[in-house]
Amino acid sequence: MLEQEQSELEARVAGLRDFEQRYRTGLKDYIQDQLRDLDATPSPEPEPSAEVPADRA
């Protein structure tokens, strides 16, 4: 009885560890893709200021 319950729990733990590994791998891949996309996106040009500098006023 206890041996069967232990085997079932060990199988469940193994399944959860497998799920965790797949989840972490997928999350890491997703984040890396997002970072690559961010690196490939050009930064926006700063808008020219409408204010006149104080030394030119």
N, C-alpha and C positions, 0 to 999 in steps of 0.2 A: 504494500500500500504506500509506504513512505518512499520507496524507491521509484515507484511510478510517478508520484507527485513531483519528486526531485527531477526526474527526467523531463516531465512536462514543463517545469519551471526553467530548466536549463535550455530547453528548446525555445521557450518564449524569450528568454534573455538573449539567446543567439539571434533570434529574429529581430529583436529590438536593436541590437548592436549593428546588424546589417542595415536596418532602416536608417539608423543614425549616420552610418558611414555614407550611404547613398545621399541622404539629405545634405550632409556637410559638403560632399563633393559637388552636388548640384548648386548649392548656395555659393560656394567658392567660385564655380564657373560663371554663375550669373553676375557676381560682383566684379569679377575680372572683365567680363564683357562690358559691363557698365563703365568701368574705368577706361577701357580701350576706347569706347565711344566718346567718353569725355575728353580723352587726350586727342582724338581725331577732330573734335569740334573746334573751329577757330574761335578765339575770344573776340567778343564784340569790341568794336572801335569805340573809344571814349568820345562822347559828344562834346563838341567845342563849347566852351563856356560863353554865355551871353554877357557876362560881367566884364567890364573894362578894368584892368589892373589899376590899382590906386596910383602908381607912378606914371600912368599915361593919361590920367583924367585931368 
